[in-house]
Amino acid sequence: MTPPRPAWTGRLVTAVTLLAVTAIALIAGIMLRPVIIDDDHGAAALLSTVEVGFLQDMSAHHQQALSMAQLIDRPGVDDGVRSLARQIRVAQANEIGTMTGWLLLADQPLVNPAPMSWMTRYGTTGGMHDHGAAHTTMPGMATADDLSALASLPPAAAATRFLQLMQRHHYGGIAMAQDLVAQVPDGLTRQLARSMIGTQSKETGLMGTMLTQRGP
């Protein structure tokens, strides 16, 4: 008779599988980027300055979402919350891959040297500026203390805090995508931004329902 496998073995397999899915989504996003030019000299004109800034900053914004989703995917956390976190993690890893691919195709840096300078809704200067703290340059970003607390809270409290932080994070991402749509009349970046608005709006509604069910 084969002895039963320890409980931790199943959790390890699940974690490894999820990491593999996330990695595949990221790679697929890069590999499946649309090839809309057929020569090198057109690459520089592929993206406008606003589009480049959006892709750079939204990639960074998504990276934090992946971190939060990973922190909450642990034993004891409500299955519904973990499922939502995994959904967000895979979808946004895929989008990061797409955005990275477009930036590379256009021969643009992956990191914005002037975060949020493309965004118009935070003042007449054309951007939301701060004193160098990344979490204040992008709407909805969690602080380092937020992330530390999320990692250390007991499962039930961590699930609630994750929903609060991720809902705020999504609201910020939606605002960024809406700003891009307002400035860019057409093109693939606009289509991606509209898709983000739709997906994240649905997820914020789901998170609101989950929070209501948890009480005050």
Contacts in CASP RR format, 6 or more apart in sequence:
PFRMAT RR
TARGET T0000
AUTHOR 0000-0000-0000
METHOD contacts of the structure
MODEL  1
MTPPRPAWTGRLVTAVTLLAVTAIALIAGIMLRPVIIDDDHGAAALLSTV
EVGFLQDMSAHHQQALSMAQLIDRPGVDDGVRSLARQIRVAQANEIGTMT
GWLLLADQPLVNPAPMSWMTRYGTTGGMHDHGAAHTTMPGMATADDLSAL
ASLPPAAAATRFLQLMQRHHYGGIAMAQDLVAQVPDGLTRQLARSMIGTQ
SKETGLMGTMLTQRGP
11 75 0 8 1.000
15 73 0 8 1.000
18 73 0 8 1.000
18 86 0 8 1.000
18 89 0 8 1.000
21 90 0 8 1.000
22 66 0 8 1.000
22 89 0 8 1.000
22 90 0 8 1.000
22 93 0 8 1.000
23 93 0 8 1.000
25 90 0 8 1.000
25 91 0 8 1.000
25 93 0 8 1.000
25 94 0 8 1.000
25 97 0 8 1.000
26 93 0 8 1.000
26 94 0 8 1.000
26 96 0 8 1.000
26 97 0 8 1.000
27 97 0 8 1.000
28 94 0 8 1.000
28 97 0 8 1.000
29 94 0 8 1.000
29 95 0 8 1.000
29 96 0 8 1.000
29 97 0 8 1.000
29 98 0 8 1.000
29 100 0 8 1.000
29 101 0 8 1.000
30 97 0 8 1.000
30 98 0 8 1.000
30 100 0 8 1.000
30 101 0 8 1.000
30 104 0 8 1.000
32 98 0 8 1.000
33 97 0 8 1.000
33 98 0 8 1.000
33 101 0 8 1.000
33 102 0 8 1.000
33 105 0 8 1.000
34 188 0 8 1.000
35 105 0 8 1.000
36 46 0 8 1.000
36 188 0 8 1.000
37 43 0 8 1.000
37 46 0 8 1.000
37 105 0 8 1.000
43 105 0 8 1.000
43 106 0 8 1.000
43 107 0 8 1.000
44 106 0 8 1.000
44 107 0 8 1.000
46 102 0 8 1.000
46 105 0 8 1.000
46 106 0 8 1.000
47 55 0 8 1.000
47 102 0 8 1.000
47 103 0 8 1.000
47 106 0 8 1.000
47 108 0 8 1.000
47 189 0 8 1.000
48 184 0 8 1.000
49 118 0 8 1.000
50 118 0 8 1.000
50 180 0 8 1.000
50 183 0 8 1.000
50 184 0 8 1.000
51 180 0 8 1.000
51 184 0 8 1.000
51 189 0 8 1.000
52 103 0 8 1.000
52 106 0 8 1.000
52 108 0 8 1.000
52 112 0 8 1.000
52 118 0 8 1.000
53 112 0 8 1.000
53 117 0 8 1.000
53 118 0 8 1.000
54 118 0 8 1.000
54 176 0 8 1.000
54 177 0 8 1.000
54 179 0 8 1.000
54 180 0 8 1.000
54 189 0 8 1.000
54 193 0 8 1.000
55 99 0 8 1.000
55 102 0 8 1.000
55 103 0 8 1.000
55 108 0 8 1.000
55 189 0 8 1.000
56 103 0 8 1.000
56 108 0 8 1.000
56 109 0 8 1.000
56 110 0 8 1.000
56 111 0 8 1.000
56 112 0 8 1.000
56 115 0 8 1.000
57 112 0 8 1.000
57 115 0 8 1.000
57 116 0 8 1.000
57 118 0 8 1.000
57 119 0 8 1.000
57 138 0 8 1.000
57 176 0 8 1.000
58 95 0 8 1.000
58 99 0 8 1.000
58 173 0 8 1.000
58 176 0 8 1.000
58 177 0 8 1.000
58 196 0 8 1.000
59 96 0 8 1.000
59 99 0 8 1.000
59 100 0 8 1.000
59 103 0 8 1.000
59 110 0 8 1.000
60 111 0 8 1.000
60 112 0 8 1.000
60 115 0 8 1.000
60 134 0 8 1.000
60 138 0 8 1.000
61 138 0 8 1.000
61 141 0 8 1.000
61 169 0 8 1.000
61 172 0 8 1.000
61 173 0 8 1.000
61 176 0 8 1.000
62 92 0 8 1.000
62 93 0 8 1.000
62 95 0 8 1.000
62 96 0 8 1.000
62 99 0 8 1.000
63 96 0 8 1.000
64 141 0 8 1.000
64 142 0 8 1.000
64 147 0 8 1.000
64 169 0 8 1.000
65 88 0 8 1.000
65 89 0 8 1.000
65 92 0 8 1.000
65 166 0 8 1.000
65 169 0 8 1.000
66 89 0 8 1.000
66 92 0 8 1.000
66 93 0 8 1.000
66 96 0 8 1.000
67 147 0 8 1.000
68 85 0 8 1.000
68 142 0 8 1.000
68 147 0 8 1.000
68 150 0 8 1.000
68 162 0 8 1.000
68 165 0 8 1.000
68 166 0 8 1.000
68 169 0 8 1.000
69 85 0 8 1.000
69 86 0 8 1.000
69 88 0 8 1.000
69 89 0 8 1.000
69 92 0 8 1.000
69 166 0 8 1.000
70 85 0 8 1.000
70 89 0 8 1.000
71 147 0 8 1.000
71 150 0 8 1.000
71 151 0 8 1.000
71 158 0 8 1.000
71 162 0 8 1.000
72 81 0 8 1.000
72 82 0 8 1.000
72 85 0 8 1.000
72 150 0 8 1.000
72 158 0 8 1.000
72 159 0 8 1.000
72 162 0 8 1.000
73 82 0 8 1.000
73 85 0 8 1.000
73 86 0 8 1.000
73 89 0 8 1.000
74 155 0 8 1.000
74 158 0 8 1.000
75 155 0 8 1.000
76 155 0 8 1.000
77 155 0 8 1.000
77 156 0 8 1.000
77 158 0 8 1.000
77 159 0 8 1.000
78 155 0 8 1.000
78 156 0 8 1.000
78 159 0 8 1.000
80 210 0 8 1.000
81 159 0 8 1.000
81 162 0 8 1.000
81 163 0 8 1.000
81 210 0 8 1.000
84 203 0 8 1.000
84 206 0 8 1.000
84 207 0 8 1.000
84 210 0 8 1.000
85 162 0 8 1.000
85 166 0 8 1.000
87 203 0 8 1.000
88 166 0 8 1.000
88 203 0 8 1.000
91 199 0 8 1.000
95 192 0 8 1.000
95 196 0 8 1.000
98 192 0 8 1.000
99 192 0 8 1.000
100 110 0 8 1.000
102 188 0 8 1.000
102 189 0 8 1.000
103 109 0 8 1.000
103 110 0 8 1.000
104 110 0 8 1.000
115 134 0 8 1.000
115 137 0 8 1.000
115 138 0 8 1.000
116 122 0 8 1.000
116 127 0 8 1.000
116 128 0 8 1.000
116 129 0 8 1.000
116 137 0 8 1.000
116 138 0 8 1.000
117 126 0 8 1.000
117 127 0 8 1.000
117 129 0 8 1.000
118 126 0 8 1.000
118 127 0 8 1.000
118 183 0 8 1.000
119 126 0 8 1.000
119 127 0 8 1.000
119 128 0 8 1.000
119 176 0 8 1.000
119 179 0 8 1.000
120 126 0 8 1.000
120 127 0 8 1.000
120 179 0 8 1.000
120 182 0 8 1.000
120 183 0 8 1.000
121 175 0 8 1.000
121 179 0 8 1.000
122 128 0 8 1.000
122 139 0 8 1.000
128 136 0 8 1.000
128 137 0 8 1.000
128 138 0 8 1.000
128 139 0 8 1.000
129 137 0 8 1.000
130 136 0 8 1.000
130 137 0 8 1.000
134 141 0 8 1.000
135 141 0 8 1.000
135 142 0 8 1.000
135 143 0 8 1.000
135 144 0 8 1.000
138 172 0 8 1.000
138 176 0 8 1.000
139 171 0 8 1.000
139 172 0 8 1.000
139 173 0 8 1.000
139 175 0 8 1.000
139 176 0 8 1.000
140 168 0 8 1.000
140 169 0 8 1.000
140 171 0 8 1.000
140 172 0 8 1.000
140 173 0 8 1.000
141 169 0 8 1.000
142 150 0 8 1.000
142 165 0 8 1.000
142 168 0 8 1.000
142 169 0 8 1.000
146 161 0 8 1.000
146 165 0 8 1.000
149 161 0 8 1.000
150 158 0 8 1.000
150 161 0 8 1.000
150 162 0 8 1.000
150 165 0 8 1.000
151 158 0 8 1.000
153 161 0 8 1.000
159 214 0 8 1.000
160 211 0 8 1.000
160 214 0 8 1.000
163 207 0 8 1.000
163 208 0 8 1.000
163 210 0 8 1.000
163 211 0 8 1.000
163 214 0 8 1.000
164 211 0 8 1.000
166 203 0 8 1.000
166 207 0 8 1.000
167 204 0 8 1.000
167 205 0 8 1.000
167 207 0 8 1.000
167 208 0 8 1.000
167 211 0 8 1.000
170 200 0 8 1.000
170 201 0 8 1.000
170 203 0 8 1.000
170 204 0 8 1.000
170 207 0 8 1.000
171 204 0 8 1.000
173 196 0 8 1.000
173 200 0 8 1.000
174 196 0 8 1.000
174 197 0 8 1.000
174 200 0 8 1.000
174 201 0 8 1.000
174 204 0 8 1.000
177 193 0 8 1.000
177 194 0 8 1.000
177 196 0 8 1.000
177 197 0 8 1.000
177 200 0 8 1.000
178 193 0 8 1.000
178 197 0 8 1.000
180 189 0 8 1.000
180 190 0 8 1.000
180 193 0 8 1.000
181 190 0 8 1.000
181 193 0 8 1.000
181 194 0 8 1.000
181 197 0 8 1.000
184 190 0 8 1.000
184 193 0 8 1.000
END
